[in-house]
Amino acid sequence: MSVLTQDSVFTSLRQTGPLATTDSVELNSPFSRQAREWLQILRENRLNVTKYRALRSQVFEFLNITGFDQISALLNTPQLRKERSHRACTLLGNMFGVQGTAREVEARLLEYARTADAVVNSLKGKIMAPYASHIATTNEIEVTNDPVNLLLIMFDDRYHQKARFEARRKLVLMNLAGSIDQRERETQIEDKFSLFLDFLNDYVWSRKQKIGEHEIVYLLSRHNNDDFRCVDVQVISMEQAKETSPEPGCKLTLLKRRRFTAGNREIPIYVSIRKKPPEAKVLKLLRKNEKNPAVAVDDELGLMAVLDSISDVKMFQHRLTRSASKADSFMVLEDISDTLTEAASYKVTATGSSSKTPMLKFFARLGGMRVEFIIHTNRSWLNYMYQQDVSHDEYEVKRIFDSGVAELLFPGDIFHLDHQAIRDDMIKTFRRQIEG
């Protein structure tokens, strides 16, 4: 579902809705023509009326006022604003279950503000890099981290429309960051991540390698001219790679591999273990049109593995199950989808995903954790990296634009962007980088 629809839970950010950030702010003209026209638009949808009333009540309670006419006093009285900020800090700390002194709560809220900034900066750094100057946050908003000051900027007509929208956006993203942080503390995700790494080092990986030791190899692959899918791949050593100059249509890709033991064999495996950073989780909530991280973020712990063959994949699965038993935990595999060994297409559930992506995907429940595993062969992983309509870089572009998140965070009328044109341009850019 697009976050731009009437059913979006992010109504306050939609520039096509009644709560859009306008060119100017009028706090003391409730009976003006502009106010009456806005009220007519609001009444066209009863759900929007309900959302507006709830949002208005939250604003009044947060600022400790009873009407919009009292906002001017806050804007013009620094001491009063400071008092409301201290009160708001306590309220937010209790809402997100943050324990500690007032200074510790303020530090946690500062982390939420930094996460909000990181969401924008992460898109500016890759998916929308050529348009970084368009989407760069206004200086005054980037350095403002106090929630009360951000909220008051939204009602301050001295600020340009773009700055007022960015203040609103930062508050929404801070709220999502707070929900994610609360969820992580409740689920003890940091501790579980350490336990997961310990489990792999103690029971899964070969004892013949030191912790963190890797064998460096390269995949020399040849790709189809039409869609750049992998048609042939061989593993070569680092020394062979130095003497190899890939021809057009070929790629040389480095892999740092660990090993696990299966019987008398030492089987090589490339592993990428991840814990999503907060800004990635915020973006996922936006894409899923969801404010509850317990519902939308189900892959907090994840492992992606690449092996030489299907038989090695099956041996790795077996190794995981046996290792869990040695660690005194039963392992259950949930939500299994397998298109490495089955002819059926991958069932697409996420915006931007491709049905051409073969993989073995499952969640493993063990030791009080639920870990997402995505397993590839060398060929399927190369397709995941390079194939047209499949590559991860293209997928990242599609899921940000096709879900409506790009338009939600950077409305075209405010940031002067044509999102469809940018989407197509960025896909072409990544294709040139891959195939060039």
C-alpha positions, 0 to 999 in steps of 0.5 A, spaced: 500 500 500 502 506 498 503 511 503 500 517 499 493 514 499 487 516 503 488 510 508 495 512 510 497 512 517 502 518 515 496 523 514 500 529 517 506 529 512 501 528 505 502 534 501 495 532 497 491 532 504 488 537 508 494 537 513 498 539 507 504 544 509 501 551 506 505 557 503 503 561 509 501 560 516 495 564 519 493 563 527 489 568 528 484 568 522 479 562 524 474 565 520 478 567 514 476 565 507 482 561 507 480 557 513 473 556 511 475 553 504 480 548 508 474 546 513 470 544 507 476 540 504 477 537 511 469 535 512 469 531 505 473 525 509 470 523 516 476 519 517 481 526 516 476 530 521 477 524 526 485 524 525 485 532 525 481 532 532 486 527 535 492 531 532 490 538 535 489 535 542 496 532 542 499 538 539 495 542 545 497 537 550 504 537 548 505 545 548 500 545 554 495 550 551 488 550 550 488 554 543 492 556 537 491 563 539 496 561 545 502 559 540 504 566 539 506 567 546 510 561 546 513 563 539 515 570 543 517 568 550 524 564 550 523 562 557 516 560 557 518 555 551 524 553 555 519 551 561 514 547 556 521 543 553 522 541 560 515 538 561 515 535 554 521 531 555 518 528 561 512 526 557 516 523 551 521 519 556 515 516 560 511 515 553 517 511 550 519 508 557 526 511 557 529 510 564 534 515 567 535 522 569 532 528 565 539 529 562 539 522 560 532 522 557 534 529 553 540 525 550 535 519 548 531 524 544 537 527 541 538 520 538 531 520 535 533 527 532 539 524 529 536 518 527 531 522 523 536 526 520 540 520 518 534 517 514 534 523 510 542 523 509 542 515 507 537 517 501 541 523 500 548 519 500 545 513 495 538 513 492 538 520 491 545 522 491 545 526 484 539 530 487 542 531 494 542 539 493 535 538 492 533 534 498 538 537 503 535 539 510 534 547 511 540 548 516 535 551 521 531 544 522 538 540 521 540 543 528 534 544 531 533 537 535 528 540 541 521 537 539 517 543 542 521 548 538 520 543 532 513 543 533 513 551 534 516 552 527 511 549 524 506 555 526 511 560 525 510 564 519 517 567 519 519 560 516 519 558 509 514 552 507 520 548 506 523 549 513 516 548 516 515 541 512 521 539 514 520 540 522 514 536 521 517 531 518 523 531 523 518 530 528 514 524 525 521 521 524 523 522 531 516 519 533 518 513 529 525 512 532 522 513 539 518 507 537 523 503 534 528 504 540 522 502 545 521 496 541 529 494 541 529 495 549 523 491 550 526 485 546 533 486 548 535 486 541 542 488 542 544 482 547 540 478 542 545 480 536 551 479 541 548 472 543 547 470 535 554 472 533 557 468 539 552 462 537 555 462 530 562 462 532 562 457 538 557 452 534 557 453 526 563 456 524 570 451 523 574 451 529 580 451 524 579 458 522 580 464 528 574 468 529 574 473 524 578 470 519 576 470 512 579 466 505 579 471 500 576 469 493 573 472 487 567 470 482 569 470 475 562 471 472 559 471 465 553 475 464 547 474 458 547 481 454 540 481 454 538 482 462 545 481 465 543 474 468 549 470 470 550 464 465 557 462 468 561 463 474 567 460 477 571 461 483 578 463 482 584 465 487 586 472 489 593 470 485 589 468 479 584 474 479 590 479 479 592 476 472 585 476 470 582 482 466 574 481 465 572 481 458 566 485 456 560 482 459 564 479 465 564 481 472 570 479 477 567 480 484 570 479 491 568 474 496 571 473 503 569 466 506 568 463 512 568 455 513 563 450 516 564 443 517 560 437 514 562 430 516 570 430 513 569 436 509 570 444 510 565 448 506 566 455 504 561 460 505 560 467 504 556 470 510 553 477 511 550 478 518 546 484 519 542 488 524 538 494 521 540 501 523 535 505 526 534 509 520 533 503 515 528 501 520 524 508 520 524 507 512 521 500 513 516 503 517 514 508 512 514 503 506 510 498 510 505 504 512 506 502 519 507 506 525 508 499 530 515 496 529 513 490 532 508 489 526 513 491 520 520 490 522 520 482 523 527 482 520 531 485 526 537 480 526 539 477 519 544 473 515 545 472 508 549 466 506 552 464 499 555 457 497 558 454 491 552 449 490 545 447 492 548 441 496 552 445 500 546 450 502 542 443 504 549 442 508 549 448 511 541 448 513 543 441 517 549 444 520 545 450 523 539 445 526 545 440 529 549 446 532 542 449 535 541 442 539 549 443 541 547 450 544 541 446 548 536 450 543 531 447 539 531 450 532 524 451 528 524 454 521 518 458 519 516 462 513 520 458 508 520 460 501 525 456 496 526 458 489 533 455 489 531 448 488 524 449 486 521 451 479 516 456 482 517 463 482 519 467 488 512 470 491 513 477 491 510 481 497 514 487 498 514 493 493 519 493 488 521 486 489 522 482 483 519 475 482 525 473 478 530 473 484 531 465 486 533 464 494 532 460 500 529 464 505 526 462 512 526 465 519 530 460 524 527 461 531 532 459 536 535 461 543 530 466 544 531 469 537 528 469 531 533 470 525 532 471 518 536 467 513 537 469 506 541 463 502 544 464 495 548 460 491 554 463 487 550 464 481 543 466 484 547 471 489 550 474 482 544 475 479 541 478 486 547 483 485 547 485 477 541 482 473 536 487 470 530 488 474 533 484 480 539 487 482 539 490 489 541 497 487 535 497 483 530 494 488 532 499 493 530 505 488 524 501 486 521 500 493 523 507 495 519 511 489 514 505 488 511 505 495 510 513 495 516 514 500 520 519 496 514 523 495 512 523 502 518 525 505 520 530 499 514 532 496 514 535 489 511 541 490 516 543 495 522 540 493 521 541 485 522 534 484 519 529 478 519 523 482 518 518 476 523 521 472 528 521 478 526 513 479 528 512 472 534 516 472 537 512 478 535 505 475 539 507 469 545 510 473 545 503 477 545 499 471 551 503 468 555 502 474 553 495 474 554 493 466 559 499 465 
